[in-house]
Amino acid sequence: MKSGPIRAAGGVVWRDDGPLRVAVIYRARYDDWTLPKGKLEAGERELDAAVREVREETGATVAVTRRLIAIEYTVAAGGRGTDRPGNDIPKTVQFWAMRYLSGEFSASAEVDDLVWLPLDDARHRLTHVIDRAVLDSFTARPVPQSVVVLVRHAKAGKRSLWNGDDQLRPLDKAGRRQARGLATFLPAFAPARVVSADRTRCVQTVEPFANVAGLELEITPAFTDEAYVERPGVTRGELLEIAKATPAAVICSQGTTVPGLVGDLAGLDSVTARKGSAWVLCFSDGNLVSADYYGKAAR
């Protein structure tokens, strides 16, 4: 009986404490040099699996930046694939670019060695063509210097059913569940700041994460819809200042501002931004280098 498709995730992990280098691991049982990756556990998000596998295989704590390509190939049936193309079971591996923060490598049953190599050396060291394609995806754009996770507030019920001041309209039950989901999604990006529009529903959306992370929740009126509609350049400037000052930050805003800012910065005519979703914006030298949408960030 054929096994179902295999889903896995991994990362191109780089460090810049000196010339830029990336992590390449050696697996003796396959006799290959490859990028860190591994299978998803039951019910696990790809992003969470990527961070976990990188930590398990390299010992590194990382900050996720932009989403890279997903590679597809087949592996041998029978439970121990070779991770080489041409066999039976389809496998998909989604990769992310990840900035190294801390941690030391220790050999394990899965990984025997790790080296940090300059990009050209890493490309030559990698055994598989598909891994080189992932590295090419990483080098195709500038390395992100900062990340802004732009969140649209979670569900807050219908405005028509709320009798009070709309600025004070709170999250409903579904929205509170989404806020708890965001608290498990956002740590992957290692934010150092949490900023919110001064709307109760925005504050409540990122408050659980801020509490868990031990971060002060900053209130910035410029991220309300009213402020953005009146002075979009000011709101955009606030976001860019945050990106310039902080390696990673979270900003929670509303349903006009979020797609408006993403459209402004990325040059997109149509931008999706469902409640509880997130756009991960990566910047280098003050310029946007990628914009990745996570529609189920707050699951």
Residue, then its C-alpha position, 0 to 999 in steps of 0.5 A: m500500500k502506498s504511503g501518503p504525501i510527505r510534508a516537511a519544512g526547513g530553513v536556510v540559516w544565516r549568520d552575519d557576525g562577520p562575513l555572511r555564512v549559511a549552515v550546511i549539515y552532514r548526514a553520515r547515513y545518507d553520506d550527503w551535505t544538505l540544508p536542515k529540514g524535517k517532517l511535520e508532526a501531526g497537526e503542526r504548521e509548516l512554519d513551526a516545523a521548520v523552526r523546530e527542525v532547524r533547532e533540533e538539527t543545528g542547535a540554533t535559535v533563529a528569527v524567521t524572515r522571508r518565505l523561500i521556495a518549496i521543493e518537490y521530489t520523491v523518496a523511497a518507500g518503506g520508511r527510510g527514504t534517501d531524500r534523493p529524486g526518483n523513488d516512490i513517495p511524493k515529498t514537499v519541503q517548504f523553506w524559510a530564510m532564518r537569521y541565526l540568533s544563538g545556540e551551538f551544534s551538537a552531533s546527533a543520531e540525525v546529523d553528524d556535522l555542521v559547517w558555516l560556509p560562505l554562499d559560494d562554498a555552501r553551494h558547492r558543498l551541497t550534495h543535491v541539486i534541489d538544495r542548491a535551488v533553495l539556496d539560489s532562492f535565498t540569494a535571489r534577493p537581498v538578505p533581510q535586515s528587518v521584519v515587520v509582521l503586519v497583523r489585521h485584528a482578529k474577529a470582533g463581531k458585527r459593528s451593527l450589533w455593538n451599541g457602544d463606542d466602536q473604538l472600544r468594540p472587543l474581540d468576540k469568542a472566535g477573535r479571542r481564539q485567533a489572538r491565542g493562535l497568533a501568540t503561538f505564530l509570532p514567536a517564530f519571527a522573534p519580535a522585539r516590539v509590539v505596536s497596536a492601533d488604539r482600538t480595543r480589538c487591535v490591542q486585544t489581538v496582540e496582547p496575548f503574545a505581548n504578555v507571553a513574550g514579556l514585551e510592552l504593548e505600544i499604542t500608536p494612533a497612526f495605525t487606525d483606519e481613520a488616520y491612514v485614510e486621512r494621512p497615508g504617508v504618515t502611517r507608512g512613515e511610522l511603519l518604515e521607522i519601526a522597520k529601521a529601528t528594530p530587527a523584528a516588530v509586530i504591528c496590529s491594525q485594521g481592514t483598510t490600513v493593512p491592505g493599503l500599506v501592503g499595496d503601497l509598499a509592494g506595489l500591489d493593486s489587490v491585497t487580501a487581509r482577512k481578520g487574524s491574518a498577517w503579512v510578513l514584510c522584510f526590508s533591506d536598506g529601507n526597501l521592501v524585499s518581500a511580502d509574505y501572506y499568512g492567511k491562517a496565522a491565527r488558527 
